[in-house]
Amino acid sequence: MKIVVAVKQVPDTATQVKISGADPKAIDTAGITWIVSPYDEFAIEEALRIKEKRGQGEVVAVSLGPDRVKEALRSALAMGCDRAIHLNDPAWANADTLATAQALAAVIKQEQPALVLCGRQAIDDDMGAVGAQLAEVLDWPCASWIMDEAVDADAKTVRVGRQVEGGLEVFDIPLPAVLSAQKGLNEPRYPTLKGIMGAKKKEIKDVKPGDLGLTPGAPQLMVKKLEALPARPPGRIIQGEVKDAVKELVRALREDAKAI
Amino acid sequence: MANAYWCIVEDDRKGAPKKVMSEVLGEAGRLAGGTVEAVWLTDKATDDGIKQLGAWGASKVWVLENAAFAPYIGEVWVPALAELVAKESPKAIFAPVTSRMREFVARLAARLGAGLSADSVGFAMEGDALVATRPVYAGKVLAKMTWAKTPWIATMRPNVFKPAEASVAKSAQVEKPSVKIPTPRMKLVERREEVSTGLPELTEAETVISGGRGMKGPENYVILEKMAAVIGAAVGASRAAVDAGWRPHRFQIGQTGRTISPKLYLGFGVSGAIQHLAGMRTSKVIVAVNKDPEAPIFKIADYGIVGDLFEVVPALTDEFKKLLEK
């Protein structure tokens, strides 16, 4: 069974983010540490587990972005993906979620996997839309925020539990399908030294829109500009004995902040 | 009506719109200055629910009622609503951020070839164009977003927008359009309910209490639950506490958990790592209690107490009790 995992490279959470002086629509990428978006690691891990459990199959990592994205794909290969596809073209530089989904869908139509896995959202723009939009472009069923999955023996159906308010909804979904991973699905592995060495020999194929018969159109959603967060008013440390401090805190919450 | 502002109704699955709809309808009303309509895909619409939507400012409620709409399945909802969109040409389509709306609205936007601004925290009209504000990069930066064309599609973060004042004088016209209901390929097997905590849902709660690494162990959350019962709060946790196995992941607040925006956030033994701040930074009032005066959470807290949470929590609970029993 072939599985495609959609991966996004994002700035590390702890990294300092500054708005670019030259382009108010972008961040300054100098000095940023890039990582595979954490939810995508759950997706990679799950794909690898499905392959391992079945004892056969292929896991293909796909990512859209500039040259630096190869590093993220290399990490996916080091975890155990078999090969990678890099959607790498300036025409995709301003791709919104829909343009990204359309590009991924075009690759997926060529690859014809039984299953597509992705993270529930990427932690840079937190849009959380590509998985569902990919399913729509492909006209496949999808389940978002999955907490568990089990592919049947014939690789015809997957049973998934999707997280919703107050519980879990369990569905049987005929393959092919798109699933988005929620934290809790698994515990992603660390690449082994052997994995890291092996990844260097694995294929990362560059793909251009022309290879997919695509002409990326203008994005439907654009960043007009980025703004720094408005500063929060300075806070107040309440001093004193615990019994006095909590009295004062409750008074302040009621009378000043009107929060309780 | 063409050019209306549509608000997709999130309900409690029992026929009542959720309270967050007062925020979505309220914001849509401020932007539209006119026609705001609710669109309700449900297996059971109630008269009371329709009245409530009218009171919150919907001049019309489009009721798409069919057993096939429960549970939510994208393959059913999206074509059904897209058919209505094609007929009615709304100018904007808004929904609150909930688990199903997140997926539904994204899939719908793809179907319509339209832009989506997810998890928006602000809107403004600039000339004839809608501009949405949304936090990006773990909430360290705000992005202003614009659309290439209508319909403008967006989801709204709960607890951020001012709710519409309910007015019983207002009522909504009801329209029940007939749309094609596709047969889904995916089938529901079962719904597993979580053990109810008896406390509000984390993302909807007006007050949230959060316990971090300083809680020292799972057994100690009971003191936060006691406080929560007194003030009607939800109880969440930091990633450190969830990764330690003290709380299930559904209670995690932060970048790899839930994003919350309550009126009041109280953090106990929470250090305030960036990944936690990403999930609660838009809270209106932030209270932090931590032994470490250097904990980063004090930088964004409105009120802080440097001290032992195991002394502060019971004392604070007693003070809340005294206040609320008055």
Boltz contact constraints between the chains, C-beta under 6 A:
constraints:
  - contact:
      token1: [A, 13]
      token2: [B, 138]
      max_distance: 6.0
  - contact:
      token1: [A, 13]
      token2: [B, 255]
      max_distance: 6.0
  - contact:
      token1: [A, 13]
      token2: [B, 274]
      max_distance: 6.0
  - contact:
      token1: [A, 13]
      token2: [B, 275]
      max_distance: 6.0
  - contact:
      token1: [A, 14]
      token2: [B, 274]
      max_distance: 6.0
  - contact:
      token1: [A, 17]
      token2: [B, 137]
      max_distance: 6.0
  - contact:
      token1: [A, 17]
      token2: [B, 140]
      max_distance: 6.0
  - contact:
      token1: [A, 17]
      token2: [B, 141]
      max_distance: 6.0
  - contact:
      token1: [A, 38]
      token2: [B, 256]
      max_distance: 6.0
  - contact:
      token1: [A, 98]
      token2: [B, 110]
      max_distance: 6.0
  - contact:
      token1: [A, 123]
      token2: [B, 255]
      max_distance: 6.0
  - contact:
      token1: [A, 124]
      token2: [B, 137]
      max_distance: 6.0
  - contact:
      token1: [A, 125]
      token2: [B, 136]
      max_distance: 6.0
  - contact:
      token1: [A, 127]
      token2: [B, 118]
      max_distance: 6.0
  - contact:
      token1: [A, 128]
      token2: [B, 102]
      max_distance: 6.0
  - contact:
      token1: [A, 128]
      token2: [B, 118]
      max_distance: 6.0
  - contact:
      token1: [A, 129]
      token2: [B, 106]
      max_distance: 6.0
  - contact:
      token1: [A, 129]
      token2: [B, 116]
      max_distance: 6.0
  - contact:
      token1: [A, 129]
      token2: [B, 118]
      max_distance: 6.0
  - contact:
      token1: [A, 132]
      token2: [B, 103]
      max_distance: 6.0
  - contact:
      token1: [A, 132]
      token2: [B, 106]
      max_distance: 6.0
  - contact:
      token1: [A, 132]
      token2: [B, 107]
      max_distance: 6.0
  - contact:
      token1: [A, 133]
      token2: [B, 106]
      max_distance: 6.0
  - contact:
      token1: [A, 133]
      token2: [B, 110]
      max_distance: 6.0
  - contact:
      token1: [A, 136]
      token2: [B, 107]
      max_distance: 6.0
  - contact:
      token1: [A, 136]
      token2: [B, 110]
      max_distance: 6.0
  - contact:
      token1: [A, 136]
      token2: [B, 111]
      max_distance: 6.0
  - contact:
      token1: [A, 137]
      token2: [B, 110]
      max_distance: 6.0
  - contact:
      token1: [A, 141]
      token2: [B, 75]
      max_distance: 6.0
  - contact:
      token1: [A, 141]
      token2: [B, 185]
      max_distance: 6.0
  - contact:
      token1: [A, 141]
      token2: [B, 186]
      max_distance: 6.0
  - contact:
      token1: [A, 144]
      token2: [B, 103]
      max_distance: 6.0
  - contact:
      token1: [A, 164]
      token2: [B, 99]
      max_distance: 6.0
  - contact:
      token1: [A, 165]
      token2: [B, 99]
      max_distance: 6.0
  - contact:
      token1: [A, 165]
      token2: [B, 201]
      max_distance: 6.0
  - contact:
      token1: [A, 166]
      token2: [B, 194]
      max_distance: 6.0
  - contact:
      token1: [A, 167]
      token2: [B, 191]
      max_distance: 6.0
  - contact:
      token1: [A, 167]
      token2: [B, 192]
      max_distance: 6.0
  - contact:
      token1: [A, 167]
      token2: [B, 193]
      max_distance: 6.0
  - contact:
      token1: [A, 167]
      token2: [B, 194]
      max_distance: 6.0
  - contact:
      token1: [A, 168]
      token2: [B, 192]
      max_distance: 6.0
  - contact:
      token1: [A, 169]
      token2: [B, 71]
      max_distance: 6.0
  - contact:
      token1: [A, 169]
      token2: [B, 191]
      max_distance: 6.0
  - contact:
      token1: [A, 170]
      token2: [B, 189]
      max_distance: 6.0
  - contact:
      token1: [A, 170]
      token2: [B, 190]
      max_distance: 6.0
  - contact:
      token1: [A, 171]
      token2: [B, 186]
      max_distance: 6.0
  - contact:
      token1: [A, 171]
      token2: [B, 188]
      max_distance: 6.0
  - contact:
      token1: [A, 172]
      token2: [B, 187]
      max_distance: 6.0
  - contact:
      token1: [A, 172]
      token2: [B, 189]
      max_distance: 6.0
  - contact:
      token1: [A, 173]
      token2: [B, 186]
      max_distance: 6.0
  - contact:
      token1: [A, 174]
      token2: [B, 185]
      max_distance: 6.0
  - contact:
      token1: [A, 183]
      token2: [B, 249]
      max_distance: 6.0
  - contact:
      token1: [A, 183]
      token2: [B, 256]
      max_distance: 6.0
  - contact:
      token1: [A, 184]
      token2: [B, 249]
      max_distance: 6.0
  - contact:
      token1: [A, 220]
      token2: [B, 114]
      max_distance: 6.0
  - contact:
      token1: [A, 220]
      token2: [B, 115]
      max_distance: 6.0
  - contact:
      token1: [A, 220]
      token2: [B, 148]
      max_distance: 6.0
  - contact:
      token1: [A, 221]
      token2: [B, 115]
      max_distance: 6.0
  - contact:
      token1: [A, 221]
      token2: [B, 145]
      max_distance: 6.0
  - contact:
      token1: [A, 221]
      token2: [B, 147]
      max_distance: 6.0
  - contact:
      token1: [A, 222]
      token2: [B, 146]
      max_distance: 6.0
  - contact:
      token1: [A, 223]
      token2: [B, 143]
      max_distance: 6.0
  - contact:
      token1: [A, 224]
      token2: [B, 144]
      max_distance: 6.0
  - contact:
      token1: [A, 224]
      token2: [B, 146]
      max_distance: 6.0
  - contact:
      token1: [A, 225]
      token2: [B, 144]
      max_distance: 6.0
  - contact:
      token1: [A, 226]
      token2: [B, 141]
      max_distance: 6.0
  - contact:
      token1: [A, 226]
      token2: [B, 143]
      max_distance: 6.0
  - contact:
      token1: [A, 227]
      token2: [B, 142]
      max_distance: 6.0
  - contact:
      token1: [A, 232]
      token2: [B, 300]
      max_distance: 6.0
  - contact:
      token1: [A, 235]
      token2: [B, 301]
      max_distance: 6.0
  - contact:
      token1: [A, 235]
      token2: [B, 302]
      max_distance: 6.0
  - contact:
      token1: [A, 235]
      token2: [B, 304]
      max_distance: 6.0
  - contact:
      token1: [A, 236]
      token2: [B, 303]
      max_distance: 6.0
  - contact:
      token1: [A, 237]
      token2: [B, 304]
      max_distance: 6.0
  - contact:
      token1: [A, 238]
      token2: [B, 305]
      max_distance: 6.0
  - contact:
      token1: [A, 242]
      token2: [B, 307]
      max_distance: 6.0
  - contact:
      token1: [A, 242]
      token2: [B, 311]
      max_distance: 6.0
  - contact:
      token1: [A, 242]
      token2: [B, 312]
      max_distance: 6.0
  - contact:
      token1: [A, 242]
      token2: [B, 315]
      max_distance: 6.0
  - contact:
      token1: [A, 243]
      token2: [B, 315]
      max_distance: 6.0
  - contact:
      token1: [A, 245]
      token2: [B, 305]
      max_distance: 6.0
  - contact:
      token1: [A, 246]
      token2: [B, 315]
      max_distance: 6.0
  - contact:
      token1: [A, 246]
      token2: [B, 316]
      max_distance: 6.0
  - contact:
      token1: [A, 246]
      token2: [B, 319]
      max_distance: 6.0
  - contact:
      token1: [A, 247]
      token2: [B, 319]
      max_distance: 6.0
  - contact:
      token1: [A, 249]
      token2: [B, 303]
      max_distance: 6.0
  - contact:
      token1: [A, 250]
      token2: [B, 319]
      max_distance: 6.0
  - contact:
      token1: [A, 250]
      token2: [B, 323]
      max_distance: 6.0
  - contact:
      token1: [A, 257]
      token2: [B, 285]
      max_distance: 6.0
  - contact:
      token1: [A, 259]
      token2: [B, 263]
      max_distance: 6.0
  - contact:
      token1: [A, 259]
      token2: [B, 264]
      max_distance: 6.0
  - contact:
      token1: [A, 259]
      token2: [B, 285]
      max_distance: 6.0
